[in-house]
Amino acid sequence: MENNTQENWWSKGEEDQPESQGIADEFSHESSVIVYNKSPLAASLPWLGILAFSTLLIQAQAPASGGGFFVANCFNLFFAIVLLLVLISNENLGGRISVDTGKSRIWVGHRGFRTDFKQKLCIEYGNSDHIKIFTRKETVVDSDGDHGIATTYEIRRYQIGGSHDTIFGFNGFSNTLSKMKAVRIGKSIARVAGLDYRKK
């Protein structure tokens, strides 16, 4: 289990506010067990790492290229501003999965640097349901016309009849790490909710 307590990036004493105040009681997660919690800052670290690496690379090449130190710094500043604007406006950086065992519900929500917590998904589960990891592969084409395979590992809740709901999906630079993360969190959800976790 990744975490079972409130994280600091939801401010102390801050309650999750729904868009409709009429369902405020149902939207409260005070009694829920949080099985996954990622802050917007942690989600943005890979992008900030790319920014730092690119900046160092350009600074190292500037004197040799004859373009001048000033031009390189201008490009770095422009790149940094654009990247920071993209990160600040991204509402899906931070993610949280919590299980309300009292109401048999799985809550999924997101927030960004400048946005409040927003519920994206609420899945009700029953005793006969089970959790399983589904591998979804898609063919992607890059700007050069080259084809590649993008793999996403989805945590799903399955019912007896075979119908399912996708709780959360993971993809990234490493398929192995994404799968391990999905399996770890899927098992945590199943354990907290009292459901079976099935490999196949």
C-alpha positions in Angstrom: 0.0 0.0 0.0 1.4 3.3 -1.0 -0.2 5.5 1.6 -3.1 5.3 4.0 -3.1 8.8 5.4 -3.8 12.2 4.0 -0.9 13.8 2.1 0.4 17.3 2.7 -0.4 18.4 -0.9 -4.1 18.4 0.1 -3.8 21.2 2.6 -4.4 20.5 6.3 -8.1 20.8 7.1 -9.0 21.2 3.4 -12.0 19.1 2.4 -12.6 17.9 -1.1 -15.1 20.3 -2.6 -17.5 18.9 -5.3 -18.7 21.1 -8.1 -22.2 20.4 -6.8 -22.5 21.2 -3.1 -25.6 18.9 -3.0 -23.4 15.8 -2.9 -20.9 17.1 -0.4 -21.5 14.3 2.1 -20.9 11.6 -0.6 -17.8 13.4 -1.8 -16.1 13.4 1.6 -13.2 11.0 1.8 -12.5 11.3 5.5 -13.4 7.7 6.1 -11.6 6.4 3.0 -8.3 4.5 2.8 -6.0 6.2 0.4 -4.1 3.5 -1.6 -2.4 5.8 -4.1 -1.5 9.5 -3.8 0.8 11.4 -6.1 1.4 15.2 -5.7 1.5 17.6 -8.7 5.1 18.3 -7.8 6.2 14.7 -7.9 4.4 14.2 -11.2 6.2 17.1 -12.7 9.7 16.0 -11.7 10.4 14.1 -14.9 9.6 17.2 -17.0 11.7 19.4 -14.7 14.5 17.0 -15.1 14.2 17.2 -18.9 14.3 21.0 -18.6 17.5 20.9 -16.5 19.2 18.4 -18.9 18.3 20.4 -22.0 19.5 23.6 -20.4 22.9 22.1 -19.5 23.2 20.6 -23.0 22.5 23.9 -24.7 24.8 25.8 -22.4 27.6 23.3 -23.2 27.1 23.6 -27.0 26.6 27.4 -27.2 30.3 28.4 -27.3 31.2 25.8 -29.8 28.4 26.6 -32.2 29.2 30.3 -32.5 25.6 31.2 -31.8 26.6 33.0 -28.7 25.9 32.7 -25.1 23.1 35.2 -25.2 21.1 33.4 -27.9 21.4 30.1 -25.9 20.2 31.8 -22.8 17.2 33.3 -24.6 16.2 29.9 -25.9 16.6 28.4 -22.5 14.4 31.0 -21.0 11.7 30.6 -23.6 11.8 26.8 -23.2 11.5 27.1 -19.4 8.6 29.5 -19.6 6.7 27.3 -22.0 7.3 24.2 -20.0 6.3 25.8 -16.8 3.1 27.2 -18.3 2.2 23.7 -19.5 2.8 22.2 -16.1 0.9 24.9 -14.2 -2.2 24.5 -16.5 -2.2 20.7 -16.3 -5.1 19.6 -14.1 -4.1 15.9 -14.1 -0.7 16.0 -12.6 -1.6 14.8 -9.1 -3.6 11.7 -8.7 -5.3 9.9 -5.8 -7.2 6.6 -5.5 -9.1 6.0 -2.3 -11.4 3.2 -1.2 -14.5 3.9 0.9 -15.2 0.5 2.5 -18.4 1.8 4.2 -20.0 2.7 0.9 -18.2 0.1 -1.2 -16.8 2.8 -3.6 -13.5 3.5 -5.2 -12.8 7.1 -5.7 -10.4 8.5 -8.3 -9.4 12.2 -8.4 -6.9 14.6 -9.9 -5.6 18.0 -9.3 -2.9 20.3 -10.6 -0.8 23.1 -9.2 -3.5 25.7 -9.6 -6.6 23.5 -9.4 -8.6 22.1 -6.6 -9.2 18.4 -6.2 -11.6 17.1 -8.9 -13.3 13.8 -8.9 -12.9 12.0 -12.1 -14.3 8.6 -11.3 -16.5 6.8 -8.7 -16.8 3.0 -9.0 -19.1 1.0 -6.8 -18.0 -2.6 -6.1 -19.6 -5.7 -4.7 -18.3 -8.8 -2.9 -18.2 -10.9 -6.1 -16.1 -8.4 -8.0 -12.4 -8.8 -8.5 -9.4 -6.6 -9.5 -7.2 -7.4 -12.4 -4.5 -5.7 -14.5 -5.2 -5.4 -18.2 -2.5 -4.7 -20.7 -3.6 -2.4 -23.6 -1.3 -1.9 -26.5 -1.7 0.8 -29.2 0.2 1.5 -32.4 1.6 5.0 -32.4 3.2 7.0 -35.3 5.8 9.6 -34.6 6.5 12.7 -36.6 8.9 10.8 -38.9 6.3 8.2 -39.8 7.9 5.5 -37.7 5.5 3.1 -36.0 5.8 2.0 -32.4 3.9 0.3 -29.7 2.6 2.2 -26.7 1.7 -0.1 -23.7 -0.7 1.0 -20.9 -1.4 -1.1 -17.8 -4.9 -0.6 -16.5 -6.2 -1.4 -13.1 -9.7 -2.7 -13.7 -12.7 -3.9 -11.5 -14.4 -6.9 -13.1 -17.9 -8.2 -12.4 -19.1 -11.8 -12.7 -20.7 -11.2 -16.1 -17.4 -9.9 -17.5 -18.2 -6.2 -17.5 -15.5 -4.0 -16.1 -14.5 -0.4 -15.2 -11.1 1.0 -15.5 -9.9 2.5 -12.3 -6.5 3.9 -13.3 -3.9 3.4 -16.0 -0.1 3.6 -16.0 2.3 4.1 -18.8 5.8 5.7 -18.9 9.4 5.3 -20.0 9.6 1.8 -18.6 7.0 -0.9 -19.3 8.3 -3.0 -16.5 8.1 -0.3 -13.8 4.7 0.8 -15.0 3.4 -2.8 -14.7 5.0 -3.3 -11.3 3.3 -0.1 -10.1 -0.1 -1.0 -11.5 0.2 -4.5 -9.9 1.2 -3.1 -6.5 -1.6 -0.6 -6.4 -4.1 -3.0 -7.8 -3.3 -5.5 -5.0 -3.6 -2.6 -2.5 -7.1 -1.7 -3.8 -8.2 -5.4 -3.7 -6.8 -5.8 -0.1 -8.5 -2.7 1.2 -11.8 -3.4 -0.6 -11.8 -7.1 0.4 -11.8 -8.2 -3.2 -9.9 -10.9 -5.0 -6.9 -9.9 -7.1 -6.5 -12.1 -10.1 -3.5 -12.4 -12.4 -5.5 -13.8 -15.3 
